[in-house]
Amino acid sequence: MKLSTLAMALGAVVLTTGFAHAQDKIFKIWWFEDPASAQGITWTKALEEFKASHPDITVEFEQKTFVQLQAAGSMILNSSEAPDLLEYNKGNATAGLVASQGLLQPLDDAFTAQGWDKILNEGALALSRYDELGIYGSGKIWGISTYGEYVSAFYNIDAFEKAGIAVPTTFEELTAAFETFKAAGTTPLALGGADTSGQHVLASLAYTKADQTWIENYQGLKAPLDTAPYLYAADTMLDWVAKGYVSQDSTGMKDADAALQFSSGKAPIFISGSWNLGMFNADIKDFEWGQFLVPTPKYSVGSTGNLWVVPKSSKNPELAAEFISLLLSPKYQTEQANNGGVSIAADPATVTNPVGQNAAAVFKEISDNQGLGFYPDWPVPGFYEVLIQKVSGLLQGTLTSEQFVEQIKSTYDDAQLNQ
């Protein structure tokens, strides 16, 4: 179906469904996207329209953090405090876990009733479906994503041109770029060694040694952990620290500080997620910047975006579905792209922001190659915190590479054995 037809179809859905009758006069919605991010900006505008369309309803929005829901999501969803709709992290260890615990409402009926089946193909639903064990890829639809995301290398185009460095297309060219910057007195890579970007760099390196079987086994808990890719990744990260490609201070740094190193021009490269696009689009004024894929043979860290889920205790699931439809409409898909986000259903002809255009092109390059390797913490509940702790220990020198892989293998294999 053409985009123009999709737009008409979705518009008809939003108009003909009318305003769902609320079971009470309060609609509660939570998300954790940063207010300055493309999603944060777009969703706020959509929420204002939603409020205006429902003057008889009190809309209560709460800004959460990723860490809050990562740490206490199951407890919140199993309480009377859960909202009607919230953003939730996708993957076995998060959305899959709470779905398997019976804490979410399935969205299969809304998927057709709201016309989402005209917009989202089955590939876009891989991380929306979870089976009875909470494993992604099959089963009922428990959440809907309205954007894409991926990890790439943000780079300072001006600094690269001044140093005479072309965009790296191989791993050898990437390390050569590091060496050139280091030789000129610049520490090349900003790194949140004690935060998410640390484990995403680790996974990016591991994926340079991963094939389809490894990815499927790892993400699907199909076999004990084959640690060879992670051992290579750990050795490489330690080598980067030893050679000065990463500041010793970065080993205990959070992502926000690492992002600031890049956006202020102090570091020419920052490997992190597309959720930084809106912030960099707004904040970076002193140099031109862009993105390139971390040069792996195929797989990149990335996926469709986080999920909108409807808690089991939601009193207004119809309103929740209506808000999701609003975000999937051409208007807000284009808005998201023009704020620098990765839209999944925007008409390219209406996207004027080059950041959004490039983001869509990079995501398309990954997805066309079927190269989404997903995130390293997904397979095992609590693995996010384990990887944060172990990567930090690795970079700070309290763990050797061998100890690092032994410890993450122990956690992984226990979950794999007992699933």
N, C-alpha and C positions, 0 to 999 in steps of 0.2 A: 504493500500500500504506500502511495506517495505521501511525503510529509504534509503537503497541503490538504490531502484527504484525511490524514491522521488528525491534523489540527481541527478540521471541521467535525470529525467524529468525536474527538475529545470534548470540543466545545459543546457539542450537542449533549454529551453525557453530563457535563457540569450543569448545563442549563435545564435539561429535562428531569434530572434527578431532584431538582429543587433543593430546598434547605431541609435537611433531615430533622425530624422531630426529636428534640433532646428529651431524654428521660428526666433530666433536671435542668436547671438554668446555669450550671457551671460546667465549662469544658476546660480540662486541665491538659496542658501540653508541655513537654520538657524536651530540650535538646542540649547537646554539649559542644556544638560547633562554635568556634570563636566568633564573637560579634563582627570582627573585621574580616573574616573569611568570606569567600564567595557564597558558601551556603548560608552562613550567618546573616549576611546582608540580604540575600534573596528571600530566605525564609521569614525574616522579619517583615519585609514588604508584603509577602503573601499573607502573613498573619494579620496585618493591618486591614487588608482587603477582606479577609475572612471575618474579622470583627465587624466591619462595616456591613457585611452581608447578613449578620446575625445580631441586630441591635438588642434582641430580647435575651441574649445569652452573655453571661460573664465569662470571658476567656482569661484563664489564669496561666500565664507562662512562667516557667522557671528555667533560668540558665544553670545548667549543670556542667560538670567537668567529666572528661573521659575517665579520669582516675576514680571519681566517685562511683560511677556506674560499673566500672571494671571491678572495683573492690566489693561493692554491696548490691549489685544488680539483682541477684536472686532473692536476697532478703527484702529489698524494696518491692519487687514484683509479687512477693508472697505476703504483702501487707496491705492494709487498707489505705496506705499513703500513695499507692501507685496512681499515676495520671491516666487519662483516657488514651493518650498517644505519646510515645516517646521514641527518641532516636536511641538505637542500641547497636553495639558492636556485633558484626557478623562473624560467623565461624563456629566450629564445633564447640569450642570452649566457652562461648558466650551465648549467642542466640540459640545455637543448637542445644546447649545445656538447659536453658530456661524453657525451651520448647518441650524437651523431653521430660521436664518436671511438671508439665501441665500449667505453666504460668502465663501462656499467651493464648490469644484467640486465633484460630486459623483464618486466613484471608482468601481462601479459594473462591468462595461465593462472590466476594467483593471484586476479585480479579476480573471476573467476566461482567458482573453487574455494573462496575464503574468504567469498563472499557479499557482497563489496563492491558488486556490481552491484545489490543490493537497497537500497543506501543512497545511492550516488552516481549522479546522473544525468549525462548527457553534458556538460551545461554545467559541472559540477564537474570535468570531466576535460580542459577546454580546455588547461590548462597542465600536464597530465600527459602529453599526447600530443605527440610531435615526429617530424617526417619525417626523411628521410635527411640533409637539410641542417641539421637542428637547429631548424627553424622550427615554432613551436607550432601546435596546432589540429588536426593530423591525424597519422596514423601509429600506432606502437605506444605502449603505456602504459609510461612509464619511471619514474613516481613517483606517489605518492598523498599528497594533503593531507588532514589531519584537522581543519582549522579554516579560518576565513576571516580576512581582514584588509583594512583600508582606512585611508586617510588622512582625517582630519577635523580640525576645530578644537576642541580642548579649551578649555573656558572656565570661569572662576570665576563661578559663579552669584551669589554674594553681592556680588562687585564689580560685576557687571552691574546687579543690582537697585539697589544703592546709587547708581550713576550714572544710573539711569533708562533703561537701554539694553535694548531687546528683542532676542531672538535674531535675528541678521541672516538674511534670506532672499534678499537680492539683493547683488550686489557693491557697489552704491552704499551699501547699509545697512552692509556690513562696513567700508568706508572711513570712513563717518560714525561708526561706533563707535570706530575708531582715533582719529579726530580728537577725539571727546569725551574719551577717556581722556588723550590727549596734552595737551589744553587744561587738564585737571585736574592735570597734573604727573606722569602715569604713562606710562611707555613700554609700549605695549599688547602688543606681540608678542615673545615669546621665540623666538629663532631660532638653530638650529645652522648658521650660515652656512658652516662648513667641514666639514659632515657631511651625513648623509642628509636631515635635515629641510630643509636648504637647497635641495636639488634637488627635493624633494617639493613645497615651496612654489612653486618655479619651474614644475614640471609642472602643479600645480593652476591656476596663472595661465594657462599655455599652453592648458589644456583649456577655459578660458572662451571661447577663439577656435577651438576644434577641432570638426569635424563627424565623422561616421562614416567618411567617406572618408579624412580625414586620419589618424584613429586607425588604421585598417586598413593604410594605406600605411606609416605610421611603424613600427608594431609588426611588420609583416610584411616590411619591407625591399622594398616593392613599387615604390618610386620614389625619386629623389633627394629630400633633405629640403626640404620647404616650410618656410622659416624664419619665416614671418609670425607664427604663434602664439608662438614662442620670442622673437622680437624684442619683441612686446608684453609678454611675461612679464618679460624682462630690464629693459625700460624701467620697468615697474611696480615691480619690486623696488628699483631705484635711486631711484625716487620715494619709496618708503616709507622708505628710509634717509635721504634728504634731508629729509623731513618729520618725522623723529624717531619714526616708528612702530616702528622697529627700532633698538635700541641700536647705536652704532658698535662697541662691544665684541663684539656678536654676530657680526660679519662673520668673525671667526676662531674662533668658539666651536664646541665639540663638542655633540652632542645631549644627552649626560648632563647637561651644565651648563645647557643651555637648559631641559631638563625640570625641573631643580631650581629654576630661576627661577619656573616655573609652580607646582610643587608647594609651594614655600615662600610663595607668595602675592605674589611681587614683580612678576610679569607676569600679566595676566588672561587671555591667550590664548596657546596653543601649537599650531601646526599640525604634526601628526605622526601616526604610525600607531597602530593599535589594539593593537600590542604593548606600549604603555605602560599599558594598562588595569589589568593586575594590580598593577603597581607603584603607580599612583596610587590604586587601591582600597585598598592596604595602607598607603600613606604619608600620604595627605592626610586630616588630622583636624580642621583649623582652619577649613575652609570647605566649602560645598557646590559640587560641580563637575559638569559635564556635557559633552556633545558636540553639535556641529551640523555639518552638511555644509558644506564650502567651497562657497559659492553659485555653481556653474557651471551653464550651461544643461542639461547632461546628465551629462558624464563626471567621475568621481572617480578619483583615484589609488587603486588597490586591486586585489585579486584574491582567489582562493583562497590559502590559506597556503603556506608553503614545503613542499617535497616530502620525503617519506621515500623514499629511493632505496636500491637494493641494488647495491653495487659488483660489477663483473664478477668480482672475486676472492673474493667472499663465500663462506665455507665452509658457512654455515648459512642459506641463503635461506628455508627453511621456517620457522625460528624468527623470521626477520625479518618474514615475512608474518604470523605469529601475533601479534607485538607490534603491528603496524599494526592488526590486527583488534581487539586489546584497546583501543586508543585510539579506534577507531570504535564501540565498544560504547556502549549507552545510559548505562551507569554512568559512563564517563569523559568522554563528551560532556557530560553534566550536570555532572560535577565541573568541567570546563573552564569552562562557562558560569557556574557559581557562584563560580569564582575570577576572574570578570570577563573571560573570553575570548569569542571569537566562535565558537560551536559551530555545526556544520553538520548535526548529526543528533540534537540533544537534544530531549527531550519538553518543550515549553514549560511544561507543568503542573508539572514537577519543578524548574524553575529558580526559585530564591528570591532570588538576588542581583539587585537592581535594575540594577547596572552591566552584568551579563551580559544581562539582559532588554533593556536599552536598546541594547547593542551588537548583539544579534541583530536588533532592529528597524531600526537604522540600516543594517546590512549588507543586510537584506531590502529596504529602500527603494532602495538602490543597485542590487542585483541584479534586482529586479522591473522597474526602469526600464532594465535592460540597460546600466547606466551605468558598468561597470568599464572604465576607460581603461588599466589596467595601469600599470607603472612605467616611468619615462623611460629607465632604463639598459638595458632588456631587449634592444633590437634588435641591439646590436653588442657582441661580446666586448670587455671592457675599457672600455666606455662609462661604467660606474659611476665609475671613477677619473677619467675625463676630465671628467665633469660635476661631480664634487666639486672638482676643480682649477679648472675654468673658472668655476663659480659663486662660489667663494672669490675668484678674481681679479676677477670682476665687482663683488662687494660691497666689496672692498678698494680698488677704484679703479684697478687695473692694467690692466683691460680695459674698453673702451666696450661698449655694447650691440651695436653693429655688429660689433666685433671678436669678441665672445662668440659670436654666431650664425655668423659666418664660420668660426670655429675648430671649433665642434661640427659644422657642416655638412661641413667637410672630412673629419673622422673618419667621420661617418655615410656620406657619399657614397662614400668609398673602400671601405667594407664592402659597401655596396649594389651597387657596380659589380663587385666581385670575389667575390660570393657564389656 
